[in-house]
Amino acid sequence: MRLTVFTLAYFAASLGLAQTTSDSTTLEAVLVQSTRGLSRAYAETQVDRATLLAQGTGRDLPVLLQWQPSLLITSDAGNGVGYTGIRVRGSDATRTNVTVNGVPINDAESQGVFWVNMPDLSQSAASVQVQRGVGSSTNGTGAFGATVNIQTESSVKAKSLLHLSYGSFGTQKFSLSHSSGLLQERWSFDLRVSNINSNGFIDRASSELQSYWASASYLAGKEKQIPIKLLHFGGREKTYQAWWGVPIEKYKGISSDLRDHYERNLGYTYRNSQDSANLFNSKSEQYNYYLYPNETDNYGQYHTHLYSSIPLTAHQRLSATLFHTYGAGYFEQFKPQGNLQDYGVGQALDSSLWIGDITRQRWLQNHLFGLNLAYQGDFVKTQVQAGLFASQYKGQHYGDITAISAADLASALRYYQSTGDKFDASAFVKIRHKIAPFQHLSLDLQQRMVAHQGLGTDNDLLNIDFQHQFQFFNPKIAWEKQGPHHLLYASLSRSHREPARSDYTDGGSTSVVRPERLDDLELGWRWLRSGFQFSANAFAMLYQDQLVLTGRVNDVGTPLRTNVDRSQRIGLELESQAILHRNSQHLLSAMGNLTLSDNRIATMDIVWLDYATWEEHVTQVTNTPISYSPAFLAMAGVQYQKAAWTFQLRNRWVGRQYLDNSGELSRSLDPYNYAEFQATYTARQSLDLGKASFSPVFDLQIINLFNTRYASNGYSWGYTYGSADVIQEVFVFPQAGRHFLLSMRLNF
């Protein structure tokens, strides 16, 4: 773990300087305003810090957001620690734009967010906003499913927090954070260190996660009106690979079907007696294909942000952010009886040494540099925001053979190497104007330019040589009417999105991959009365050239995608909260949300490969459901508070998810539901130990309360072998049964 120089300055300041406190608008709130937008005419929800702390017992941030409308989560290890994923309105994680204080977090090339690289991020978050649909213009890749805006915590009061968790599958969390408060009325320092470990529910799916957080803030100017903040945070993870999944035949426990699956794949997937014994002898929900002890992913990611904000007038402000992200790491794999000729190397070795058990590492190293500039102005009837964004990505992809049983290697043999270069720049202006009493009209215009290039050799030894430039114009218009207890709104947005690197490297000919376009219409109503709130949002998301998931994955588990000409997601989202009973002793409340949607592809071709002749066979389908897009999602919960106790029970329902775009039930995940129960005890009186005062909070989470057996994710591919009959292979990712997490938060 790397700590910054701010650690020393932090402790020196905490020991030697007098403290004063005041309440003020945080710099982070100013910075995220441009990404959260001016208009309220979007479908969005907020998750506050209290909720993040209560839920943040070691599981990844997507798990903490799982109760939000239209959102579902997945976990490779089955217990929410390690690699987790998020889908919103059926859109995969690459379509969810994530920012921290306005800085893009999505990987520039893959477009995904790897939460495992930022363990315990929720511990340093003040709030998380989830915008569904296109939402407001933001930095980085465009949002096709949702935008997740994270605002970090910045306290003007001195405080410390020790957070300890322990639970099933050896899950443990240690987190210690401290804020200095405002020192000499100008300085403040924050520091956090976290460590999370878990064995995982799936066999060998362990996680070792570390992270740190350090910041220094200064209020410049005579009136201390110019905040300057330097933030540095990072994380390192070591996770055992669990992306292979469980064959559907094993998960369902039908021995004859499992034997057929085994015989179909004998000699390719199952290559030796250890593979065979593992398949038949492991538990049906916990099977992990990998047996090599160091089949692990090892990666570190480090972020540095420098923020400042300058008031131009009493109602105008200019903000700037410089940022840099550095990532480096590898995953290691073991390949029994490999042939160096398949790797294009080995010329330095005698040909008799080319066959052996091969250990290989596939590396990624990258830098992302960027700048955000934002202007905010608040006038009599008009609010204005404008911004400029630019980033430059440089990436190195390479693979090394580090060991072969047939020979002693003096140094690693590099068998592929390629580069990635991506420049991203955008400019936006947002105007919200009062057109009548309690009515506003908003206009949001963004121009974005992307240049992406890849050169070299891929891991399958195929040449990479693509170079593409895109110009996107993304307009949005919204209307809202505010009443005494309600809000009516409507918005129409257009967004474009470029293909990811894997669409070029894994999708065949680069000429057939096209950028996507989305037109998003949102109509909503929010109603708020004392003790009750309700919202309804109807959406129509109409796509041109959407890159839909095919159900297949590449050799490292990355989902493969293909363009379809026309597709749509049309649905209705309902959300409500109500206080059922309240007096001086008790508070009983209920909450829930429901999403009903129809997710369809007009026409597409599904290609099957005949392994006997290596010819392709095409099946055309029409009006077919989009993969991984359930038509039904719901949540219902109840919360009861009495004195120092809070009890909460919530249940999530997820409809059928098709694993490809054929609409075949045999290639789908059955509908499922699961429940979580949480009990929280907050001590009413602090514990005084000498000069220190401690306020403990205890949380007990019982996850999957009713021990539901379900799989939240999967993948599939099909092929033929000398006939027209399609042979299908389906793998699913089972989730853990009933388990628990117990935590203690100690505020001092």
Secondary structure, DSSP 8 states (H G I E B T S, - for coil): ----THHHHHHHHHHHS-EE------HHHHHHHHHH-S---SEEEEEEHHHHHHH-SSS-HHHHTTTSTTEEEEESSSSSSSSEEEEETTB-GGGEEEEETTEE-S-TTT----GGGSTTGGGGEEEEEEEESS-S--SSS--SSEEEEEEE---SS-EEEEEEEEEGGGEEEEEEEEE--EETTTEEEEEEEEEEEE--SSTT--EEEEEEEEEEEEEESTTS-EEEEEEEEEEEEEEE---S-EEHHHHHT-HHHHHHHHHHHBTTTB-SHHHHHHHHHS-TTT--S--STT-EEEEEEEEEEEEEEEEEETTEEEEEEEEEEEEEEEEEEEEEEEEGGGGT--TTS-GGGSEEEEEEEEEEEEEEEEEEEEEEEE-SSEEEEEEEEEEEEEEEEEEEEEEETTB--SS-EEEEEEEEEEEEEEEEEEEEEEEETTEEEEEEEEEEEEEEEEEEE-TTS-EEEEEEEEEEEEEEEEEEEE-SSEEEEEEEEEEEE---HHHHHSSS-GGG---EEEEEEEEEEEEEETTEEEEEEEEEEEEEEEEEEEEEE-TTS-EEEEEEEEEEEEEEEEEEEEEEEE-SSEEEEEEEEEEEEEEEEEEEEEEEEETTTTEEEEEEEEEEE-TT--SEEEEEEEEEEETTEEEEEEEEEE--EESSSS--GGGEE--EEEEEEEEEEE-SS-EEETTEEEEEEEEEEEESTT----EEEEEEEEEESSSS--EEEEEEEE---SEEEEEEEEE-
